[in-house]
Amino acid sequence: MNKPNIPDELEPGKRDYSFRKDLKVNAWGYLAIALSFTADVLLPRHTEWPISVRTLFALSPIVPALLWGRVFARWIRGMDELHRRMTVEVCLFATHGDAVSLCRIASSSQRWDLSVAQ
């Protein structure tokens, strides 16, 4: 029988941390972050690029992000029942918190006209 996955395998500084396991689970996420950063840096500086190239750069992080979600879901399925339930609840709580924060920021920027002028 396979050893179940535990959350400490992906948290640096913990006794059970494994760089290899961390890279195996989060490599697609790291690629998505790198592509997103690259697009954030390049697109404002190169407004003369054709719209198709700019769109490709802007949408490039989506595929690696979806692949990361698939790998992460598979890793969660390899946990025991207690760790799986806690991890799913923490992910849902964090997602809900992000959504509420973004809604509050969007509503306050409309109310106080905090939009960025170009």
C-alpha positions as CSV (number, residue, x, y, z in Angstrom):
1,M,0.0,0.0,0.0
2,N,1.2,3.5,-0.8
3,K,2.2,6.0,1.9
4,P,-0.5,8.7,2.2
5,N,0.3,12.3,1.3
6,I,0.6,14.7,4.2
7,P,0.5,18.5,4.0
8,D,3.9,18.9,5.7
9,E,5.6,17.4,2.6
10,L,5.0,20.7,0.8
11,E,5.8,23.1,3.6
12,P,9.5,24.2,3.7
13,G,11.0,24.0,7.2
14,K,8.9,21.1,8.3
15,R,10.4,17.7,9.3
16,D,8.7,15.8,6.5
17,Y,9.4,18.4,3.7
18,S,10.4,17.0,0.4
19,F,11.7,19.3,-2.3
20,R,11.2,16.6,-4.9
21,K,7.5,16.1,-3.9
22,D,7.0,19.9,-3.7
23,L,8.4,20.3,-7.2
24,K,6.3,17.4,-8.4
25,V,3.1,18.9,-7.1
26,N,3.7,22.6,-7.7
27,A,5.8,22.7,-10.9
28,W,2.8,23.8,-13.0
29,G,1.9,26.4,-10.5
30,Y,5.5,27.8,-10.6
31,L,5.3,27.9,-14.4
32,A,2.0,29.7,-14.3
33,I,3.4,32.3,-11.9
34,A,6.5,32.9,-14.1
35,L,4.3,33.3,-17.2
36,S,2.0,35.7,-15.4
37,F,4.9,37.8,-14.2
38,T,6.5,37.8,-17.6
39,A,3.2,39.0,-19.2
40,D,2.8,41.7,-16.5
41,V,6.2,43.0,-17.2
42,L,6.2,42.8,-21.0
43,L,2.7,43.8,-22.1
44,P,2.7,47.4,-20.7
45,R,6.1,48.0,-22.3
46,H,5.2,46.7,-25.8
47,T,1.9,48.2,-26.8
48,E,3.0,48.0,-30.5
49,W,2.8,44.2,-30.6
50,P,-0.1,42.7,-32.5
51,I,-3.2,42.0,-30.5
52,S,-2.9,38.3,-31.1
53,V,0.6,38.2,-29.5
54,R,-0.6,40.3,-26.6
55,T,-3.6,38.0,-26.1
56,L,-1.4,34.9,-26.2
57,F,0.9,36.4,-23.6
58,A,-2.0,37.4,-21.4
59,L,-3.7,34.0,-21.6
60,S,-0.6,31.9,-21.4
61,P,-0.8,31.2,-17.6
62,I,-4.3,29.6,-17.8
63,V,-3.2,26.2,-19.2
64,P,-0.4,25.7,-16.5
65,A,-2.8,26.9,-13.8
66,L,-5.4,24.3,-14.9
67,L,-2.8,21.6,-15.0
68,W,-1.6,22.6,-11.5
69,G,-5.1,22.3,-10.2
70,R,-5.4,18.8,-11.7
71,V,-2.1,17.7,-10.1
72,F,-3.0,19.3,-6.7
73,A,-6.4,17.6,-6.7
74,R,-4.7,14.3,-7.4
75,W,-2.3,15.0,-4.5
76,I,-5.2,15.8,-2.2
77,R,-6.9,12.5,-3.2
78,G,-3.8,10.7,-2.0
79,M,-4.3,11.9,1.6
80,D,-6.0,10.1,4.4
81,E,-9.6,11.2,5.3
82,L,-8.7,13.7,8.1
83,H,-5.9,15.5,6.1
84,R,-8.1,15.6,3.0
85,R,-11.0,17.2,4.8
86,M,-8.9,19.8,6.6
87,T,-7.0,20.7,3.4
88,V,-10.2,21.1,1.3
89,E,-11.8,23.2,4.0
90,V,-8.7,25.4,4.2
91,C,-8.6,25.8,0.4
92,L,-12.3,26.7,0.3
93,F,-11.9,29.2,3.2
94,A,-9.0,30.9,1.4
95,T,-10.8,31.0,-1.9
96,H,-13.9,32.5,-0.2
97,G,-11.7,35.1,1.6
98,D,-10.0,36.1,-1.6
99,A,-13.4,36.5,-3.4
100,V,-14.8,38.6,-0.6
101,S,-11.7,40.8,-0.5
102,L,-11.8,41.3,-4.2
103,C,-15.5,42.3,-4.1
104,R,-14.8,44.8,-1.3
105,I,-11.9,46.3,-3.2
106,A,-13.9,46.5,-6.4
107,S,-16.9,48.2,-4.6
108,S,-14.7,50.7,-2.8
109,S,-12.8,51.6,-6.0
110,Q,-16.1,52.4,-7.6
111,R,-17.5,54.3,-4.7
112,W,-14.3,56.4,-4.1
113,D,-13.1,56.5,-7.7
114,L,-9.8,54.8,-6.9
115,S,-9.3,53.6,-10.5
116,V,-5.8,53.8,-12.0
117,A,-5.6,56.6,-14.5
118,Q,-3.7,55.8,-17.7
